[in-house]
Amino acid sequence: MRKIVIPLLAALLINANTKAQFTDNFSDGNFSSNPVWAGSSSDWVVNASGQLQSNNTVANSTFYITTPGTLATTAQWEFYVNLAFNTSSTNYVDVFLTASANDLSATATNGYFVRIGTTA
């Protein structure tokens, strides 16, 4: 089983109630520019459909990428998730909407996330 952390500090698509907004739909085929994403970059690819996709096959692993965002309190998050594995209480995805640090695996990191795939 594996746990994937997809930190979309500003999500894959963010629309704010202000004029400023942040968007990354990965149509440029990468996550190394416009904007720059940092973290476990070898664990991610942009697939032929222009979608961010995990590239990690190690069971019980945690991996992530992050990008800075400043719209957390005035934002609307929209993202597409396609989980190609059976989810459970130990096999799920956390999508961080905002966090106190780029290293989402650090125990001192605080933030808000949406957990996808857990059981009751």
Legacy VTK file of the C-alpha trace (Angstrom):
# vtk DataFile Version 3.0
C-alpha trace
ASCII
DATASET POLYDATA
POINTS 120 float
0.000 0.000 0.000
1.157 3.531 -0.556
0.289 6.988 0.622
0.643 9.807 -1.882
0.790 13.416 -0.795
-0.180 15.759 -3.591
0.438 19.220 -2.254
-1.293 21.622 -4.419
-0.577 24.631 -2.297
-2.545 26.586 -4.771
-3.980 23.485 -6.461
-3.730 22.611 -10.098
-6.208 25.319 -10.860
-6.954 28.202 -8.530
-9.401 30.999 -9.071
-9.394 33.744 -6.491
-12.119 36.256 -5.731
-9.550 38.931 -6.528
-8.027 39.716 -9.894
-4.899 37.711 -9.089
-4.918 34.010 -9.804
-2.624 31.045 -10.098
-3.094 28.294 -12.638
-1.035 25.309 -13.674
-2.612 22.743 -15.926
0.786 21.261 -16.902
0.023 21.784 -20.603
3.648 22.924 -21.032
4.636 19.298 -20.347
6.657 19.975 -17.214
6.544 21.128 -13.628
9.986 22.746 -13.608
8.876 26.163 -14.901
5.798 28.393 -15.088
5.529 27.829 -12.085
8.448 25.973 -10.551
7.405 22.984 -8.408
9.890 21.606 -5.853
10.069 18.392 -3.836
10.246 14.761 -4.895
10.498 15.600 -8.589
11.619 12.112 -9.679
8.317 10.746 -8.332
6.229 12.758 -10.813
5.758 13.008 -14.573
3.525 14.988 -16.874
1.765 12.378 -19.016
0.879 12.600 -22.718
-2.493 14.160 -21.804
-0.723 17.027 -20.019
-1.711 15.796 -16.556
0.501 15.556 -13.492
0.874 11.863 -12.641
2.697 10.010 -9.882
5.675 7.987 -11.031
6.395 6.254 -7.712
5.716 2.527 -7.372
7.147 1.961 -3.894
4.608 0.692 -1.352
4.078 2.793 1.804
5.981 5.746 0.417
5.294 9.436 0.768
6.196 11.844 -2.007
5.186 15.350 -2.947
5.810 18.471 -4.970
5.029 22.005 -3.850
4.847 25.502 -5.247
4.465 28.769 -3.342
1.019 30.331 -3.180
-0.334 33.512 -1.608
-4.080 33.172 -2.165
-4.964 30.581 0.472
-7.537 32.664 2.328
-9.328 33.954 -0.783
-9.116 31.001 -3.125
-11.239 28.384 -4.799
-9.463 25.100 -5.522
-10.356 22.889 -8.448
-8.439 19.769 -9.397
-8.925 16.459 -11.140
-7.941 13.247 -9.354
-7.898 9.780 -10.896
-6.810 7.175 -8.355
-5.789 4.010 -10.172
-5.512 1.947 -6.990
-7.826 0.665 -4.281
-8.039 3.147 -1.442
-8.183 2.314 2.253
-7.372 3.819 5.633
-3.665 3.294 4.849
-3.752 3.791 1.076
-4.899 7.318 0.240
-3.994 10.740 -1.147
-3.636 13.976 0.816
-3.987 17.130 -1.274
-2.515 20.017 0.684
-4.242 23.300 -0.058
-1.798 25.292 2.031
1.102 24.450 4.320
3.560 26.205 6.589
6.612 24.742 4.796
7.630 23.231 1.473
8.643 19.940 3.126
5.277 18.272 3.616
6.849 15.166 5.117
8.295 17.098 8.080
6.354 16.528 11.297
6.542 20.247 12.143
4.712 21.237 8.945
1.176 22.485 9.561
-1.487 23.002 6.940
-4.884 22.222 5.505
-5.442 19.274 3.230
-8.179 17.173 1.686
-7.806 13.412 2.192
-9.073 11.321 -0.716
-9.674 7.609 -0.422
-9.827 6.848 3.261
-12.379 4.472 4.759
-14.893 5.281 7.506
LINES 1 121
120 0 1 2 3 4 5 6 7 8 9 10 11 12 13 14 15 16 17 18 19 20 21 22 23 24 25 26 27 28 29 30 31 32 33 34 35 36 37 38 39 40 41 42 43 44 45 46 47 48 49 50 51 52 53 54 55 56 57 58 59 60 61 62 63 64 65 66 67 68 69 70 71 72 73 74 75 76 77 78 79 80 81 82 83 84 85 86 87 88 89 90 91 92 93 94 95 96 97 98 99 100 101 102 103 104 105 106 107 108 109 110 111 112 113 114 115 116 117 118 119
